[in-house]
Amino acid sequence: MALVDLQLPDMSGFDLIKKIKDKSPNARIIVLSSHEGDVDIQRALEAGAQGYVAKGIVRDELLETIRSVHAGKRRLPAAVAQKLAEHMADEPISPRELEVLSLMAAGKRNKEIAGELSIAEDT
């Protein structure tokens, strides 16, 4: 388990996360940062972090984050998750997502959509 800051003197925290994950794919990483921007959060998670907390977090919340990530879960405080969700809402819908939405709008059921698109119903 590692706590990683995004601002390091020799490299970015994102690069460090990637290096750790390259050497130890099962490593569990929590970002502890003063940056609370949604892009930083998303980049950290994409690099391989399982948790993200802001500096100044209360002790109990930090401990709960460490315990959750150690147990193999992802953990983001509500304020961080909200920022990430807001950013994700700005992303365009993919062509495949549009296909699914079109079939839904046509009144098709999940099983029918799956059959038409050659995907599992759970997908």
C-alpha positions in Angstrom: 0.0 0.0 0.0 1.3 3.5 -0.9 0.1 7.0 -0.2 1.2 9.2 -3.1 1.2 12.9 -3.5 0.7 14.2 -7.0 3.3 16.9 -6.7 6.8 15.4 -6.2 10.1 17.0 -6.8 11.5 14.5 -9.4 8.4 13.3 -11.2 4.6 13.6 -11.3 2.5 11.5 -8.9 0.7 10.1 -11.9 4.0 8.8 -13.3 4.9 7.3 -9.9 1.6 5.5 -9.7 2.1 4.0 -13.1 5.7 2.9 -12.2 4.4 1.3 -9.0 1.6 -0.5 -10.8 4.0 -1.7 -13.6 6.3 -3.3 -11.0 3.5 -4.5 -8.7 0.1 -4.7 -10.4 -1.6 -5.7 -7.2 -0.3 -2.7 -5.3 -2.9 -0.6 -3.6 -2.5 3.2 -4.0 -4.2 6.1 -2.4 -3.6 9.6 -3.6 -3.2 12.2 -0.8 -3.2 15.6 -2.5 -4.1 19.2 -2.2 -5.4 19.1 -5.7 -9.2 18.4 -5.8 -9.8 19.1 -9.5 -11.8 16.5 -11.3 -9.2 16.0 -14.0 -6.5 15.2 -11.4 -8.9 12.7 -9.8 -9.7 11.0 -13.1 -6.0 10.9 -14.1 -5.0 9.4 -10.8 -7.7 6.7 -11.0 -6.7 5.9 -14.6 -3.1 5.6 -13.6 -4.1 2.9 -11.1 -5.0 4.6 -7.8 -7.8 3.0 -5.8 -8.4 5.9 -3.5 -8.1 9.7 -3.5 -8.3 12.0 -0.5 -7.6 15.6 0.0 -5.0 16.9 2.4 -6.6 18.1 5.5 -9.0 15.2 5.6 -10.2 14.2 9.0 -8.2 11.4 10.6 -11.2 8.9 10.8 -12.0 9.4 7.1 -8.3 8.8 6.1 -8.2 5.6 8.2 -11.5 4.4 6.7 -10.0 5.0 3.2 -6.9 3.1 4.0 -8.9 0.2 5.4 -11.2 0.1 2.4 -8.4 0.2 -0.2 -6.4 -2.4 1.8 -9.5 -4.6 1.6 -9.5 -4.3 -2.2 -12.2 -1.6 -2.6 -12.1 1.8 -4.2 -12.7 4.7 -1.9 -13.5 8.3 -2.7 -14.9 10.8 -0.3 -18.3 12.1 -1.3 -17.0 15.6 -2.4 -14.3 14.0 -4.5 -16.8 11.5 -6.1 -19.2 14.4 -6.8 -16.4 16.3 -8.7 -15.6 13.2 -10.7 -19.2 12.6 -11.6 -19.6 16.2 -12.7 -16.6 15.8 -15.0 -17.8 12.5 -16.4 -21.1 14.0 -17.3 -19.3 16.3 -19.8 -17.9 13.4 -21.8 -19.7 12.8 -25.1 -21.8 9.6 -25.6 -20.0 7.0 -27.6 -21.4 5.6 -30.9 -22.1 2.3 -29.1 -23.9 4.0 -26.3 -26.0 5.8 -28.9 -26.9 2.4 -30.4 -28.1 1.1 -27.1 -30.1 4.3 -26.4 -31.7 4.1 -29.8 -32.8 0.6 -29.3 -34.1 1.4 -25.8 -36.1 4.4 -27.3 -37.6 2.0 -29.8 -39.0 0.0 -26.9 -36.7 -3.0 -27.1 -36.0 -4.9 -23.9 -32.5 -5.7 -22.6 -32.5 -9.2 -24.0 -33.5 -8.0 -27.5 -30.9 -5.2 -27.4 -28.2 -7.8 -26.4 -29.2 -10.0 -29.2 -29.1 -7.3 -31.8 -25.8 -6.0 -30.7 -24.3 -9.5 -30.1 -23.4 -8.7 -26.5 -24.3 -10.4 -23.2 -27.5 -9.1 -21.6 -25.6 -8.1 -18.5 -23.4 -5.8 -20.6 
